[in-house]
Amino acid sequence: MDVIVNFLKQTGFYLFTQGDGIKQLAMIAIAFLLMYLAIKKGFEPMLLLPISFGMLLTNLPGAGMFHEILFAGGHVHWDLFGGAEVTQEFVNEMQTLGVSEAVLASVEVGKSISLGLIDILYLGVKLGIYPCLIFMGVGAMTDFGPLIANPKSLLLGAAAQLGIFMTYVGTRLIGFAPNEAASTGIIGGADGPTAIYVTSKLAPHLLGPIAAAAYSHMALVPVLQPPIMKALTTKKERQIVMSGLRPVTKTQKIIFPIVVTAFVAMLVPSAAPLVGCLMLGNLFKESGVVERLNKTAQNELMNIVTIFLGVSVGATATAATFLSLKTIAIVLMGVVAFGCGTAGGVLLAKFMNLFLPEGKKINPLIGSAGVSAVPMAARVSQVVGQKENPSNFLLMHAMGPNVAGVIGSAIAAGVLLSLFG
């Protein structure tokens, strides 16, 4: 009888009645909601689906797949990975660093931690491996030709990063710490891997909420952007027809990633991992001599890393950290970030038009594509522009600021890491 009772007390059903069982049930319900949005509504399913499943796994009581204490205080505690026992001195140190009581309650002094699967996988997030590898895949799939053909679009991509810094200011005003504000602001770059990379370095305790907000908001770009684009432009501006882009040579496409890597690495060294991997992937594509590496970066490597990244990030969304007013603030400020980024690109395009002659003016709608949701933001520019002028084709023009936004968000990430890392 004792054996049966002991078994029942180890089941998840019993553990739900202990401690934070109600909060864990709430987190499982949120995980189901995100799965629904990914599967039924198509909200960034490639990452939102594994993120939501990772959220489900980490909130199943007794599964022991992820232990926050191993990464408490923003550091990897390698001694605990090696099987060392948790000491009272360690617990006291974590309390000094502000680690929550819920996290500390998950360990017992004098006992070691049995590593879970996601504890190992999460090292790829914490050490910055997964986001950089995904950037390599993104680079292998990206054509920088429109940006090279129209260098002015680089300015539009830079202006769209306004959302990052405006959101930083806003979150500081509502009481976020500098590192938390920087991690929330990076949502405005509309680049999920960059948001994960920065947050894992600066505010790992917010990784779950920020990743969920970043990818769900990216899926809403076609909903969030058009009202802002129309409010900031006149009908005449939205009807501006842009002439075709000049041809770009193969040599220019090969030189571009090399020059950008060297320049950005010297300007903002902390951005070198992201930009370097992005441009290495692009060099695989444009060189034409490593087709196997190019295909691997685009497909097998990208897919494998996406699975590991999504599940690992989702596992950080525990009840103790996710269910808070701060999470609600992150979601709301993420909308502000997207709005300010969209407005920044559109307004700069309007400003540039003051100095450009007739026939050379920029349709301000392509400025909104400066947020690096590739290629979704560029498609939004095309759709809104064609509604005003059916003969207008803005897609390739919008791809210039769109891919510039990828570079811009990586540079912004490097700046934030330099300031607060």
C-alpha positions as CSV (number, residue, x, y, z in Angstrom):
1,M,0.0,0.0,0.0
2,D,2.9,2.4,0.8
3,V,4.4,1.8,-2.6
4,I,1.1,2.7,-4.3
5,V,0.7,5.8,-2.2
6,N,4.3,6.8,-3.0
7,F,3.6,6.3,-6.7
8,L,0.5,8.4,-6.6
9,K,2.3,11.2,-4.9
10,Q,4.9,11.3,-7.7
11,T,2.3,11.8,-10.4
12,G,1.7,15.1,-12.0
13,F,-2.0,15.0,-11.0
14,Y,-1.0,15.0,-7.3
15,L,1.7,17.6,-7.8
16,F,-0.9,20.0,-9.3
17,T,-2.5,20.1,-5.9
18,Q,0.8,21.3,-4.3
19,G,2.5,24.7,-4.5
20,D,1.8,26.7,-7.7
21,G,-0.5,24.1,-9.3
22,I,-3.1,26.7,-10.3
23,K,-0.5,28.9,-11.9
24,Q,0.9,25.9,-13.8
25,L,-2.6,25.1,-15.1
26,A,-2.9,28.7,-16.3
27,M,0.4,28.5,-18.1
28,I,-0.6,25.2,-19.8
29,A,-3.8,27.0,-20.9
30,I,-1.7,29.8,-22.4
31,A,0.5,27.2,-24.1
32,F,-2.7,25.6,-25.7
33,L,-3.8,29.1,-26.8
34,L,-0.4,29.8,-28.5
35,M,-0.6,26.4,-30.2
36,Y,-4.1,27.3,-31.5
37,L,-2.8,30.6,-32.9
38,A,0.1,28.8,-34.5
39,I,-1.8,25.9,-36.1
40,K,-5.3,27.4,-36.8
41,K,-4.4,31.1,-37.4
42,G,-0.9,30.6,-38.8
43,F,0.8,33.1,-36.4
44,E,4.5,32.5,-37.1
45,P,4.0,28.7,-36.7
46,M,7.7,27.8,-37.4
47,L,8.7,29.2,-34.0
48,L,5.5,29.8,-32.1
49,L,4.5,26.1,-32.2
50,P,7.8,24.8,-30.7
51,I,7.8,27.7,-28.2
52,S,4.3,26.9,-27.0
53,F,5.2,23.2,-26.8
54,G,8.3,24.0,-24.7
55,M,6.0,26.1,-22.5
56,L,3.8,23.1,-22.0
57,L,6.7,20.8,-21.1
58,T,8.2,23.1,-18.6
59,N,4.9,23.6,-16.7
60,L,4.1,19.9,-16.4
61,P,4.8,19.2,-12.7
62,G,7.3,16.6,-11.9
63,A,8.7,16.4,-15.5
64,G,11.9,18.1,-14.5
65,M,12.9,19.0,-18.0
66,F,14.1,22.5,-17.2
67,H,15.6,23.9,-14.0
68,E,15.7,27.7,-13.8
69,I,18.2,27.6,-10.9
70,L,20.9,26.3,-13.3
71,F,20.8,29.7,-15.0
72,A,19.8,31.9,-12.1
73,G,21.3,35.4,-11.8
74,G,22.0,35.5,-15.5
75,H,24.9,33.0,-15.4
76,V,25.3,29.3,-16.2
77,H,26.2,27.5,-13.0
78,W,28.5,24.9,-14.5
79,D,29.3,23.3,-11.1
80,L,25.6,22.3,-10.8
81,F,25.8,20.8,-14.3
82,G,28.7,18.7,-13.1
83,G,26.6,17.2,-10.3
84,A,27.7,19.4,-7.4
85,E,25.3,19.7,-4.5
86,V,23.3,22.9,-3.8
87,T,24.9,24.7,-0.9
88,Q,23.4,27.2,1.5
89,E,26.1,29.7,0.4
90,F,24.8,29.3,-3.2
91,V,21.2,29.9,-2.1
92,N,22.2,33.0,-0.1
93,E,24.1,34.4,-3.2
94,M,21.1,33.8,-5.4
95,Q,18.9,35.7,-2.9
96,T,21.3,38.6,-3.0
97,L,21.0,38.7,-6.8
98,G,17.2,38.9,-6.5
99,V,16.4,35.4,-7.7
100,S,12.7,34.7,-6.9
101,E,11.7,32.5,-4.0
102,A,9.7,30.3,-6.4
103,V,12.9,29.4,-8.2
104,L,14.9,28.9,-5.0
105,A,12.1,26.7,-3.7
106,S,12.7,24.3,-6.6
107,V,16.0,23.1,-5.1
108,E,17.0,21.5,-1.8
109,V,20.2,22.3,0.0
110,G,22.5,19.3,0.2
111,K,21.1,17.6,-3.0
112,S,22.3,17.8,-6.6
113,I,20.1,18.5,-9.6
114,S,19.1,15.8,-12.1
115,L,19.6,17.5,-15.4
116,G,16.6,17.6,-17.8
117,L,16.7,17.5,-21.6
118,I,15.9,21.2,-22.0
119,D,18.6,22.1,-19.5
120,I,21.1,20.9,-22.1
121,L,19.3,22.4,-25.1
122,Y,19.0,25.8,-23.4
123,L,22.7,26.1,-23.4
124,G,22.5,26.9,-27.1
125,V,20.3,29.9,-26.3
126,K,22.3,31.1,-23.3
127,L,25.6,30.9,-25.1
128,G,24.2,32.7,-28.1
129,I,24.6,29.7,-30.5
130,Y,21.1,29.2,-31.9
131,P,20.3,32.8,-32.8
132,C,23.6,33.2,-34.7
133,L,23.0,29.9,-36.6
134,I,19.5,31.1,-37.6
135,F,21.0,34.3,-38.8
136,M,23.3,32.3,-41.0
137,G,20.3,30.6,-42.5
138,V,18.5,33.9,-43.0
139,G,21.6,35.3,-44.8
140,A,21.6,32.3,-47.1
141,M,18.0,33.0,-48.1
142,T,18.3,36.8,-48.4
143,D,18.9,38.8,-51.6
144,F,20.6,42.1,-50.7
145,G,20.4,43.2,-54.4
146,P,17.5,45.7,-53.8
147,L,19.5,47.3,-51.0
148,I,22.7,47.5,-53.1
149,A,20.7,48.9,-56.0
150,N,19.2,51.7,-53.9
151,P,21.6,52.5,-50.9
152,K,19.1,55.2,-49.7
153,S,17.0,52.3,-48.4
154,L,19.6,51.6,-45.8
155,L,18.6,54.9,-44.1
156,L,15.0,53.7,-44.1
157,G,16.0,50.5,-42.4
158,A,17.9,52.5,-39.8
159,A,15.0,54.9,-39.2
160,A,12.7,51.9,-38.5
161,Q,14.9,51.0,-35.5
162,L,13.4,54.1,-33.8
163,G,10.9,51.7,-32.2
164,I,13.6,49.9,-30.3
165,F,14.9,53.1,-28.6
166,M,11.5,54.7,-28.1
167,T,10.3,51.6,-26.3
168,Y,13.4,51.5,-24.2
169,V,12.6,55.0,-23.0
170,G,8.9,54.0,-22.4
171,T,9.7,50.9,-20.4
172,R,12.2,52.8,-18.3
173,L,9.5,55.3,-17.4
174,I,7.2,52.6,-16.2
175,G,9.9,51.1,-13.9
176,F,11.8,48.5,-15.9
177,A,15.5,48.1,-15.1
178,P,17.9,49.2,-18.0
179,N,18.6,45.7,-19.0
180,E,14.9,44.7,-19.0
181,A,14.0,47.9,-21.0
182,A,16.7,47.1,-23.6
183,S,15.4,43.6,-24.0
184,T,11.8,44.7,-24.3
185,G,12.8,47.4,-26.8
186,I,14.5,45.0,-29.2
187,I,11.0,43.6,-30.0
188,G,10.7,46.7,-32.2
189,G,13.3,45.3,-34.5
190,A,10.7,42.7,-35.6
191,D,13.5,40.1,-35.6
192,G,12.8,37.1,-33.3
193,P,16.4,35.7,-33.2
194,T,17.8,39.1,-32.4
195,A,15.3,39.6,-29.6
196,I,16.1,36.2,-28.1
197,Y,19.9,36.8,-28.4
198,V,19.7,40.2,-26.6
199,T,17.3,39.0,-23.9
200,S,19.4,35.8,-23.2
201,K,22.3,38.1,-22.5
202,L,20.6,41.0,-20.7
203,A,17.4,39.7,-19.0
204,P,17.2,35.9,-19.3
205,H,14.3,35.8,-16.8
206,L,12.2,37.6,-19.4
207,L,13.1,35.4,-22.3
208,G,9.7,33.5,-22.4
209,P,7.5,36.6,-22.4
210,I,9.6,38.6,-24.8
211,A,9.9,35.7,-27.3
212,A,6.2,35.0,-27.2
213,A,5.5,38.8,-27.6
214,A,8.0,39.2,-30.4
215,Y,6.7,36.3,-32.6
216,S,3.0,36.9,-32.0
217,H,3.5,40.6,-32.8
218,M,5.5,39.7,-36.0
219,A,2.5,37.6,-37.1
220,L,0.3,40.7,-36.7
221,V,2.4,43.0,-38.9
222,P,-0.3,43.0,-41.7
223,V,-2.8,44.2,-39.0
224,L,-0.6,46.6,-37.1
225,Q,1.2,48.4,-39.9
226,P,-1.5,49.6,-42.4
227,P,-3.4,51.9,-40.1
228,I,-0.2,53.7,-39.2
229,M,1.0,53.9,-42.8
230,K,-2.2,55.4,-43.9
231,A,-2.4,57.9,-41.0
232,L,1.1,59.3,-41.8
233,T,0.7,59.6,-45.6
234,T,-1.5,61.3,-48.0
235,K,-3.3,59.6,-50.9
236,K,-0.9,61.3,-53.3
237,E,2.1,60.1,-51.5
238,R,0.8,56.5,-51.4
239,Q,0.3,56.7,-55.2
240,I,4.0,57.6,-56.0
241,V,5.3,55.3,-58.7
242,M,9.0,54.4,-58.3
243,S,11.2,53.6,-61.3
244,G,12.8,50.2,-61.7
245,L,16.0,49.3,-59.7
246,R,19.3,49.3,-61.5
247,P,21.0,45.9,-62.2
248,V,23.4,44.7,-59.5
249,T,26.4,42.7,-60.6
250,K,27.5,39.4,-59.1
251,T,30.8,41.0,-58.0
252,Q,28.9,43.6,-56.0
253,K,26.8,41.0,-54.3
254,I,29.9,39.0,-53.3
255,I,31.8,42.1,-52.0
256,F,28.8,43.4,-50.0
257,P,28.7,40.8,-47.2
258,I,32.5,41.0,-46.7
259,V,32.5,44.8,-46.5
260,V,29.5,45.0,-44.2
261,T,31.0,42.4,-41.8
262,A,34.3,44.2,-41.5
263,F,32.6,47.6,-41.1
264,V,30.0,46.6,-38.6
265,A,32.5,44.5,-36.5
266,M,34.8,47.5,-36.2
267,L,31.9,50.0,-35.5
268,V,30.0,47.8,-33.0
269,P,32.1,44.8,-32.1
270,S,29.3,43.2,-30.0
271,A,27.2,43.0,-33.1
272,A,29.8,40.9,-34.9
273,P,28.4,37.4,-34.0
274,L,24.9,38.2,-35.5
275,V,26.0,40.3,-38.5
276,G,29.0,38.0,-39.2
277,C,26.7,34.9,-39.4
278,L,24.2,36.7,-41.4
279,M,26.8,37.8,-44.0
280,L,28.5,34.4,-44.0
281,G,25.2,32.8,-45.0
282,N,24.7,35.4,-47.7
283,L,28.3,34.8,-49.0
284,F,27.5,31.1,-49.3
285,K,24.5,32.1,-51.5
286,E,26.2,34.7,-53.6
287,S,29.6,33.1,-54.2
288,G,28.0,30.2,-56.1
289,V,30.8,27.8,-55.2
290,V,29.5,26.2,-52.0
291,E,26.0,25.2,-53.0
292,R,25.9,22.3,-50.6
293,L,26.7,24.6,-47.7
294,N,24.1,27.1,-48.9
295,K,21.4,24.5,-49.1
296,T,22.3,23.1,-45.7
297,A,22.3,26.6,-44.1
298,Q,18.9,27.3,-45.6
299,N,17.2,24.0,-44.9
300,E,18.7,21.3,-42.6
301,L,20.6,23.5,-40.2
302,M,17.9,26.2,-40.1
303,N,15.2,23.7,-39.4
304,I,17.1,21.8,-36.7
305,V,18.1,24.9,-34.9
306,T,14.6,26.4,-35.1
307,I,13.3,23.3,-33.2
308,F,15.9,23.5,-30.5
309,L,15.6,27.3,-30.1
310,G,11.8,27.3,-30.0
311,V,11.5,24.5,-27.4
312,S,14.3,25.9,-25.3
313,V,12.9,29.4,-25.2
314,G,9.4,28.2,-24.5
315,A,10.7,26.3,-21.5
316,T,11.8,29.5,-19.8
317,A,8.1,30.6,-19.6
318,T,7.4,29.2,-16.2
319,A,4.5,30.2,-14.0
320,A,6.8,32.0,-11.6
321,T,8.2,34.4,-14.3
322,F,5.4,34.6,-17.0
323,L,2.3,35.3,-14.9
324,S,3.1,38.9,-13.8
325,L,2.2,42.5,-14.6
326,K,5.6,42.8,-16.3
327,T,4.5,40.3,-18.9
328,I,1.4,42.3,-19.7
329,A,3.6,45.5,-20.0
330,I,6.0,43.7,-22.4
331,V,3.1,42.7,-24.6
332,L,1.7,46.2,-24.7
333,M,5.1,47.9,-25.2
334,G,5.8,45.4,-28.0
335,V,2.9,47.0,-29.9
336,V,4.4,50.4,-29.2
337,A,7.7,49.2,-30.5
338,F,6.2,48.0,-33.8
339,G,4.2,51.2,-34.2
340,C,7.2,53.5,-33.6
341,G,9.4,51.5,-35.9
342,T,6.8,51.7,-38.7
343,A,6.3,55.4,-38.2
344,G,10.1,56.0,-38.2
345,G,10.6,54.5,-41.6
346,V,7.6,56.3,-43.1
347,L,8.5,59.7,-41.7
348,L,12.1,59.5,-42.8
349,A,10.9,58.7,-46.4
350,K,8.6,61.7,-46.3
351,F,11.5,63.9,-45.1
352,M,13.9,62.6,-47.8
353,N,11.3,63.5,-50.4
354,L,11.6,67.1,-49.5
355,F,15.1,67.0,-51.1
356,L,14.5,64.7,-54.0
357,P,13.4,65.9,-57.5
358,E,10.2,64.8,-59.2
359,G,10.6,61.3,-60.7
360,K,13.1,60.3,-58.0
361,K,10.8,60.6,-55.0
362,I,10.3,57.6,-52.6
363,N,6.9,56.1,-51.9
364,P,6.8,56.5,-48.1
365,L,5.0,53.2,-47.8
366,I,8.3,51.3,-48.3
367,G,9.7,53.0,-45.2
368,S,7.4,50.8,-43.1
369,A,9.3,47.8,-44.4
370,G,12.3,48.9,-42.4
371,V,11.2,46.6,-39.6
372,S,13.0,43.4,-40.3
373,A,10.0,41.1,-40.6
374,V,11.3,39.6,-43.9
375,P,9.5,39.5,-46.3
376,M,6.2,40.1,-44.6
377,A,6.7,43.9,-44.0
378,A,7.7,44.3,-47.7
379,R,4.5,42.5,-48.8
380,V,2.4,44.8,-46.6
381,S,4.0,47.8,-48.4
382,Q,3.1,46.2,-51.7
383,V,-0.5,45.5,-50.8
384,V,-1.2,48.9,-49.3
385,G,0.4,50.6,-52.3
386,Q,-1.5,48.6,-54.9
387,K,-4.8,49.5,-53.3
388,E,-4.0,53.1,-53.9
389,N,-2.5,52.6,-57.4
390,P,-3.1,49.2,-59.0
391,S,-0.3,49.7,-61.5
392,N,2.3,50.3,-58.8
393,F,4.7,47.6,-57.8
394,L,6.6,48.4,-54.6
395,L,7.7,44.9,-53.5
396,M,11.3,45.0,-54.7
397,H,11.7,48.6,-53.6
398,A,10.4,47.6,-50.2
399,M,12.8,44.7,-50.0
400,G,15.7,47.2,-49.8
401,P,14.7,48.7,-46.4
402,N,13.3,45.3,-45.3
403,V,16.7,43.6,-45.6
404,A,18.4,46.8,-44.3
405,G,16.2,46.4,-41.2
406,V,17.8,43.0,-40.5
407,I,21.2,44.6,-40.5
408,G,19.9,47.6,-38.5
409,S,18.3,45.4,-35.8
410,A,21.6,43.5,-35.4
411,I,23.5,46.7,-35.0
412,A,21.0,48.0,-32.5
413,A,21.3,44.8,-30.6
414,G,25.1,45.3,-30.5
415,V,24.7,48.8,-29.2
416,L,22.3,47.6,-26.4
417,L,24.7,44.9,-25.5
418,S,27.6,47.3,-25.4
419,L,25.7,49.7,-23.1
420,F,24.0,47.2,-20.8
421,G,25.9,43.9,-21.1
